[in-house]
Amino acid sequence: MAQTKVAEAPPPGEKTANPWLVLLAVSLGVIMVMLDGTVVGIANPVIQHDLGASLADLQWVTSGYLLALAVFLITAGKLGDLFGHKRVFLIGVAGFAITSVGIGLSQQLADILPGVSPVGALIGLRVLQGLFGALLQPAALALLRNAFPGEKLNQAMGAWGAIIGLSSAAGPIVGGLLVEDQGWESVFFINAPVGVIALVMGIFLIRESPVKVLNRIDWGGVVLLSGAMFALVWTIIKAPEWGWGDSTTLGFIVAFVVLIGAFIFWQSRARQPLVPLSLFANASISIGTVLMMMVAFAMFGAMFFLGFFFQGVHGLSPLEAGLRMLPMSAGMIVASPLAGMMIGKLGPKITMASGLVVTAGAMFLMSQLSMDATFIESAIPFVVLAFGLSPVFVGATEVIVGNAPVELSGVAGGLQQSAMQVGGALGTAILGAVMAGEIADKLPGYLGPAAQAIPPEQLGLLEKAAAFGGLPAGTPAQLVQVVGPAVNNAFMDGMHLAFLVSTGVAILTAILALFVKAGRKTEGAPVHVG
């Protein structure tokens, strides 16, 4: 069979690109993804109002994106290993920017596409955006892994975290301004100029990564892994609606177990496997993957509700809500480089375990937020959370990507990102179900005797309103006075419980972090790739 060799190492003696310029270029591409993540949280309440979206619709705006990422990330990382990380990165940047513009035009697209609603167009384009994001993110990490020598990788990951933190810090402010003045569509349009700059810098500053000579792509592994990831994430997203004990849910769980078992069996016999199983012989990579998933569960799952808290219960504008969330993102600018230094001095075990304990403390403080919390009262747990999460994200990324062989850096980057997205989807679904259950349990009590006179279907509508943090705009003032306080109190109980569950998850994950081993840098370590 003819061999495939798409990218090669630079000729001997040829000058390589400055690694810090590579960091800047790839960071610009990933900044699009980070901006998108932070501004969507600010835009969700306005999208709900403008498009008449339900809570399930808004969860799909997030979960559909996460589903596409989770299904395709590892495969995307392997494509970078095969065809060159620069090439795959640039395709991801271009596609992400184009689909972002399409999302902003979803209402117009719905007008010209028969049978497609604006919400349906938005969700569909978010899924497509997730596929391009999957191409972009593991390629970015692999380019950093290839650009920086092992002894400087901690510093690079710390700087990477600071840059990502800066973009996250800018996201709520930029998003709040745009949503308030230009509408929710503008938060997606902003990706277009950022994408153009990232493309230009990537073309001229990034050198293509060396690619091994391979004579086949493991399409069997691609199909089995994609099917398994789809079954897992689809179950996570839909189980709260179906019920965790429902036969459909159990069927998808069985499908996941069968497919992942078939994938492992296939990988053990494939000549050039998609994910060499020997990669997981390194304990740090295996445990780091679990750590990344669990911390994403705690963070993304609990943070999903903060936009509704600030704009619904608190009644803040999108810009004011963005300012309230700024301390956490800004704190990561300081915390991420410090985390890189700590890992270099103390190792990943102590650093990540300590960070998770701090994260648990921050989540507990958030579970105590009052309905009328001041800026300072909400800023303190946000800053604490930044200093707790940064060591975990930087440490787990360095452990997974840094301990992988260079020729498998794309797969390792995809593994890291996939663990984060699966954890985030799991957290959003499970904590959403926990919150909805708590609201349904507590709302009748807050309504008092009036609850007996409310028909079940109307009570259900009030429960859905409570999940948004308040009654919809246009509700008669008399009704707001009667049931508004009960709806807000039920929301607060649900949010508090979600943060308490996240506190417990962080504590359990801190214990797991104590089993991380530093491992060895595997620059030249042999790993079976066929």
C-alpha positions in Angstrom: 0.0 0.0 0.0 1.3 3.5 -0.8 2.5 5.4 2.2 1.2 8.8 3.3 3.7 11.4 4.3 2.1 14.9 4.4 4.5 16.9 6.6 8.1 16.5 7.3 10.6 17.7 9.9 12.6 20.8 8.9 15.9 20.1 7.2 18.9 19.8 9.4 20.3 23.2 10.4 17.2 25.1 9.4 16.2 27.7 11.9 13.0 26.8 13.8 10.3 29.3 14.9 10.7 31.1 18.2 8.6 29.0 20.6 7.1 32.1 22.3 5.8 33.3 19.0 4.3 29.9 18.4 2.6 30.3 21.8 1.2 33.7 20.9 -0.1 32.5 17.5 -1.8 29.3 18.8 -3.2 31.3 21.8 -5.0 33.7 19.5 -6.8 30.7 17.9 -7.8 29.3 21.2 -8.9 32.7 22.5 -11.8 32.5 20.1 -13.0 29.3 21.8 -12.5 30.9 25.3 -14.3 34.1 24.3 -17.1 32.0 22.9 -17.4 30.0 26.1 -17.6 33.0 28.4 -19.8 35.3 26.3 -22.4 32.5 25.6 -23.1 32.4 29.3 -23.7 36.1 29.3 -25.8 35.9 26.1 -28.0 32.9 27.2 -30.7 34.9 29.0 -31.1 37.3 26.0 -31.1 34.4 23.5 -33.9 32.8 25.7 -35.9 36.1 25.5 -35.3 36.9 21.8 -35.8 33.4 20.4 -38.2 32.0 22.9 -35.8 29.2 23.8 -36.6 26.8 26.6 -34.1 25.7 29.3 -33.6 22.5 27.3 -32.8 24.6 24.2 -30.2 26.6 26.1 -28.7 23.5 27.5 -28.4 22.2 23.9 -26.7 25.5 22.8 -24.0 24.4 25.3 -24.3 20.6 25.2 -24.5 20.3 21.4 -21.2 22.1 21.2 -19.7 19.9 23.9 -21.1 16.8 22.2 -19.3 17.6 18.9 -16.1 18.4 20.8 -16.1 15.3 22.9 -16.9 12.9 20.0 -14.3 14.3 17.6 -11.4 15.6 19.8 -9.2 12.5 20.0 -9.8 11.8 16.3 -8.9 15.4 15.5 -5.7 15.1 17.5 -4.7 12.0 15.5 -5.4 13.9 12.3 -2.9 16.5 13.4 -0.4 13.7 14.2 -0.9 12.3 10.7 -1.3 15.4 8.5 0.5 18.1 10.5 -0.7 20.1 13.4 -0.3 23.5 11.7 -2.5 22.5 8.8 -5.2 21.1 11.1 -5.0 24.1 13.5 -5.5 26.6 10.6 -8.5 24.6 9.3 -10.0 24.6 12.7 -9.5 28.4 13.1 -11.0 29.2 9.7 -14.0 26.8 10.3 -14.6 28.1 13.8 -14.7 31.7 12.6 -17.0 31.0 9.7 -19.5 29.0 11.8 -19.5 31.7 14.4 -20.7 34.2 11.8 -23.3 31.7 10.7 -24.6 31.4 14.3 -25.0 35.2 14.4 -27.1 34.9 11.3 -29.2 32.0 12.5 -32.4 34.0 12.4 -31.8 35.0 8.8 -30.8 31.4 7.9 -34.0 30.1 9.4 -36.0 32.5 7.2 -34.5 30.9 4.0 -34.4 27.3 5.2 -37.8 25.7 5.2 -38.7 23.9 8.4 -35.8 25.2 10.4 -36.4 27.4 13.4 -33.9 30.1 14.6 -33.2 28.0 17.7 -32.7 24.9 15.5 -30.3 26.7 13.2 -28.4 28.1 16.2 -28.0 24.7 17.8 -27.0 23.0 14.5 -24.3 25.6 13.8 -23.1 25.2 17.4 -22.6 21.5 16.7 -20.6 22.3 13.6 -18.6 25.0 15.5 -17.8 22.3 18.0 -16.3 20.1 15.2 -14.0 22.8 14.1 -13.1 23.6 17.7 -12.1 20.0 18.1 -9.7 20.4 15.2 -8.2 23.5 16.8 -7.6 22.7 20.4 -5.5 19.5 20.5 -3.5 20.8 17.5 -2.7 24.0 19.6 -1.5 21.9 22.5 0.6 19.6 20.3 2.2 22.7 18.6 3.3 23.9 22.1 4.5 20.4 23.0 6.6 20.4 19.8 7.9 23.9 20.2 9.0 23.8 23.9 11.7 21.5 25.3 10.6 19.5 28.3 12.2 21.7 30.9 10.4 24.8 29.7 7.0 23.2 29.1 5.8 24.1 32.6 6.6 27.7 32.0 4.8 27.6 28.6 1.7 26.0 30.1 1.7 28.6 32.8 1.9 31.4 30.2 -0.7 29.6 28.2 -3.0 29.6 31.2 -2.4 33.3 31.8 -3.3 34.2 28.2 -6.4 32.0 28.3 -7.3 33.7 31.6 -6.9 37.1 30.0 -9.3 36.2 27.2 -11.7 34.7 29.8 -11.5 38.0 31.8 -12.2 40.0 28.7 -15.1 37.7 27.6 -17.7 38.8 30.2 -16.9 42.5 29.7 -16.8 42.3 25.9 -19.8 40.1 25.9 -21.8 42.3 28.3 -21.1 45.4 26.2 -21.9 43.7 22.9 -25.1 42.0 24.2 -26.3 45.2 25.7 -25.6 47.5 22.7 -25.6 45.2 19.7 -27.6 42.1 20.6 -26.6 38.6 21.3 -25.5 37.9 17.7 -22.5 40.2 18.1 -20.8 37.9 20.6 -20.4 35.4 17.8 -19.5 37.9 15.1 -16.5 39.0 17.2 -14.8 35.6 16.4 -14.4 36.7 12.8 -11.7 39.4 13.2 -10.0 37.3 15.9 -10.0 34.3 13.5 -8.5 36.4 10.7 -5.6 37.6 12.9 -5.0 34.0 14.2 -4.9 32.7 10.6 -2.4 35.3 9.4 -0.1 34.8 12.4 -0.4 31.1 12.2 0.6 31.0 8.5 3.7 33.1 9.1 4.8 32.2 12.6 4.1 28.5 13.1 6.3 25.9 11.5 4.6 22.6 10.5 5.2 19.8 13.0 7.1 16.7 11.9 4.8 13.8 10.9 5.7 10.1 11.0 5.5 8.1 7.8 2.3 6.0 8.2 0.6 3.9 5.6 -3.0 3.9 6.9 -5.5 5.7 9.1 -7.2 3.6 11.7 -10.7 4.2 10.4 -12.1 1.3 12.5 -10.8 3.0 15.6 -12.3 6.3 14.5 -15.7 4.8 14.0 -15.7 2.8 17.3 -14.4 5.7 19.4 -16.7 8.2 17.8 -19.7 5.9 18.4 -18.7 5.3 22.0 -18.2 9.0 22.8 -21.5 9.9 21.1 -23.3 7.2 23.2 -21.7 8.5 26.4 -22.2 12.2 25.9 -25.7 11.7 24.4 -26.7 9.7 27.5 -25.3 12.4 29.8 -27.3 15.1 28.0 -30.6 13.3 27.7 -30.7 11.2 30.9 -32.2 14.1 33.0 -35.1 14.2 30.5 -35.5 10.4 30.0 -34.7 9.5 33.6 -31.5 7.7 34.7 -33.4 4.4 35.2 -35.3 4.6 31.8 -34.7 1.8 29.4 -33.5 4.2 26.7 -30.9 5.6 29.0 -29.8 2.1 30.0 -29.7 1.1 26.4 -27.3 3.9 25.5 -25.1 3.1 28.5 -24.9 -0.5 27.3 -24.1 0.8 23.8 -21.2 2.8 25.3 -19.8 -0.1 27.2 -20.0 -2.4 24.2 -18.4 0.2 21.8 -15.6 1.2 24.2 -14.9 -2.5 24.8 -14.8 -3.1 21.0 -12.5 -0.1 20.6 -10.0 -1.3 23.2 -10.0 -4.7 21.6 -9.5 -3.2 18.2 -6.7 -0.9 19.4 -4.8 -3.9 20.9 -4.6 -5.5 17.5 -4.5 -2.6 15.0 -1.2 -2.2 13.2 -1.3 1.6 13.6 -3.9 2.3 16.3 -5.8 5.5 16.7 -4.9 5.6 20.4 -2.0 3.3 21.4 -3.0 1.6 24.6 0.5 1.8 25.9 0.0 5.5 26.3 -2.0 4.7 29.4 0.8 2.7 30.9 2.0 6.0 32.2 0.0 6.5 35.5 0.3 10.3 35.2 -1.5 10.4 31.9 -4.3 8.1 33.1 -4.9 9.8 36.4 -4.5 13.3 34.8 -7.2 12.5 32.4 -9.6 11.6 35.2 -8.6 14.7 37.1 -9.3 16.9 34.1 -12.7 15.4 33.7 -13.7 15.7 37.4 -12.6 19.3 37.8 -14.5 20.2 34.6 -17.5 18.5 36.1 -17.4 20.7 39.1 -16.6 24.0 37.3 -18.6 24.0 34.2 -21.6 22.3 35.8 -21.9 24.8 38.6 -21.0 27.9 36.6 -23.7 27.2 34.1 -26.3 28.8 36.4 -24.4 31.9 37.4 -25.6 33.9 34.4 -29.2 33.3 35.4 -28.4 34.1 39.0 -26.9 37.5 38.2 -29.4 38.5 35.5 -32.5 36.7 36.8 -32.5 36.8 40.6 -30.2 39.8 40.9 -31.7 41.7 37.9 -28.4 42.9 36.6 -27.8 43.9 33.0 -25.5 41.6 30.8 -22.6 44.1 31.3 -23.1 44.2 35.1 -23.3 40.3 35.1 -20.0 40.2 33.1 -18.4 42.5 35.7 -19.5 40.2 38.5 -17.8 37.2 36.9 -14.6 39.1 36.0 -12.7 38.4 39.3 -12.5 34.7 38.6 -11.2 35.1 35.0 -8.8 37.9 36.1 -7.6 35.8 38.9 -6.5 33.1 36.5 -4.2 35.6 34.8 -2.1 35.7 38.0 -2.7 32.2 39.2 -1.8 30.3 36.0 1.9 31.4 35.8 2.2 30.8 39.5 0.8 27.3 39.0 3.4 26.5 36.4 6.2 27.6 38.8 4.7 25.5 41.6 4.5 22.4 39.5 8.1 22.9 38.6 9.2 23.2 42.2 6.7 20.9 44.1 5.6 18.5 41.4 2.1 17.8 40.2 0.9 15.7 43.1 1.0 18.3 45.9 0.2 21.2 43.5 -2.9 19.7 42.1 -4.2 18.2 45.3 -3.8 21.6 47.0 -5.5 23.4 44.2 -8.5 21.0 44.4 -8.8 21.6 48.2 -8.9 25.4 47.4 -11.5 24.7 44.7 -13.7 22.9 47.2 -13.4 25.8 49.5 -14.4 28.2 46.8 -17.4 26.1 45.8 -18.5 25.9 49.4 -18.3 29.7 49.6 -20.5 30.0 46.5 -23.1 27.7 48.1 -23.5 30.4 50.8 -24.1 33.3 48.4 -27.2 35.2 49.3 -29.9 36.5 46.9 -28.6 40.1 47.3 -24.9 39.3 47.4 -22.7 42.3 46.8 -19.9 42.6 44.3 -17.3 41.8 47.1 -19.3 38.9 48.4 -19.3 37.2 45.0 -15.8 38.3 44.1 -14.1 36.6 47.0 -15.1 33.0 46.1 -14.4 33.8 42.4 -10.8 34.8 43.1 -10.4 31.8 45.4 -11.7 29.5 42.7 -9.2 31.0 40.2 -6.3 30.1 42.5 -7.8 26.6 43.0 -8.6 25.7 39.4 -5.4 27.1 37.8 -3.0 24.5 39.4 -5.3 21.7 38.3 -5.8 22.8 34.7 -2.1 23.6 34.2 -1.0 20.5 36.0 -3.3 18.1 34.3 -2.5 19.5 30.9 1.2 19.3 31.5 0.9 15.8 32.9 -1.1 14.5 30.0 0.6 16.3 27.1 4.1 16.6 28.6 4.4 12.8 29.4 3.2 11.8 25.9 5.8 11.1 23.1 6.1 13.9 20.7 4.7 11.8 17.9 1.5 11.3 19.9 1.2 14.8 21.2 -1.9 15.4 19.1 -3.7 12.3 20.5 -2.6 13.5 24.1 -4.0 17.0 23.4 -7.2 15.5 22.1 -7.4 13.2 25.2 -7.0 16.2 27.5 -9.6 18.3 25.8 -12.0 15.4 25.5 -11.8 14.7 29.2 -12.6 18.4 29.8 -15.6 18.4 27.5 -17.0 15.1 28.8 -16.6 16.4 32.3 -18.3 19.7 31.5 -21.2 17.9 29.7 -21.6 15.5 32.6 -21.5 18.3 35.2 -24.1 20.4 33.2 -26.5 17.5 32.9 -26.2 16.0 36.4 -26.1 19.3 38.3 -28.9 20.6 36.1 -31.0 17.6 37.1 -30.0 18.1 40.8 -31.0 21.7 40.6 -34.3 21.0 38.8 -35.2 18.4 41.4 -34.4 20.7 44.3 -36.5 23.5 42.7 -39.5 21.1 42.2 -39.1 20.0 45.8 -38.9 23.4 47.4 -41.1 25.6 45.2 -44.4 24.4 46.6 -43.3 25.1 50.1 -42.3 28.7 49.2 -45.6 29.2 47.5 -47.4 28.1 50.6 -51.2 27.5 50.6 -51.4 29.1 47.1 -49.6 26.0 45.7 -52.7 23.9 46.3 -54.8 26.2 44.0 -52.2 26.1 41.1 -52.9 23.5 38.4 -50.1 21.0 37.9 -49.2 22.3 34.4 -48.9 25.9 35.7 -46.8 24.7 38.6 -44.6 23.0 36.1 -44.2 26.3 34.2 -43.2 28.1 37.4 -40.6 25.4 38.0 -39.2 26.0 34.6 -39.2 29.8 35.2 -37.4 29.2 38.5 -34.6 27.3 36.6 -34.0 30.6 34.7 -33.7 32.6 38.0 -37.0 34.5 37.6 -40.3 35.0 35.8 -40.1 36.0 32.1 -40.2 39.6 31.0 -43.8 40.8 30.5 -45.2 38.9 33.5 -48.0 41.0 35.1 -46.7 42.9 38.1 -49.4 41.5 40.4 -48.3 37.9 39.6 -44.6 38.8 40.1 -45.4 40.1 43.6 -47.3 37.0 44.5 -45.0 34.2 43.1 -41.7 36.1 42.3 -40.1 35.7 45.7 -41.0 31.9 45.8 -39.5 31.4 42.4 -36.3 33.2 43.3 -35.9 31.4 46.6 -36.4 28.0 44.9 -33.7 28.9 42.4 -31.3 29.9 45.2 -31.8 26.5 46.9 -31.2 24.7 43.7 -28.0 26.7 42.9 -26.7 26.2 46.5 -27.2 22.4 46.2 -25.4 22.3 42.9 -22.4 24.1 44.4 -22.4 21.8 47.4 -22.3 18.8 45.1 -19.4 20.4 43.3 -17.7 20.9 46.6 -17.9 17.1 47.3 -16.6 16.3 43.8 -13.6 18.6 44.3 -12.7 17.0 47.6 -12.9 13.4 46.2 -10.8 14.5 43.2 -8.2 16.0 45.6 -7.8 12.6 47.1 -7.3 11.1 43.7 -4.6 13.7 42.8 -2.4 12.2 45.6 -1.9 9.1 43.4 -0.4 11.1 40.6 3.2 10.2 39.8 5.5 12.7 38.2 6.3 10.2 35.4 9.1 10.8 32.9 9.3 13.0 29.9 8.9 10.6 27.0 10.8 12.6 24.3 12.3 9.4 23.0 10.4 6.7 24.8 9.2 4.0 22.6 5.4 3.7 22.3 3.9 1.1 20.0 2.3 2.8 17.0 2.4 -0.1 14.6 
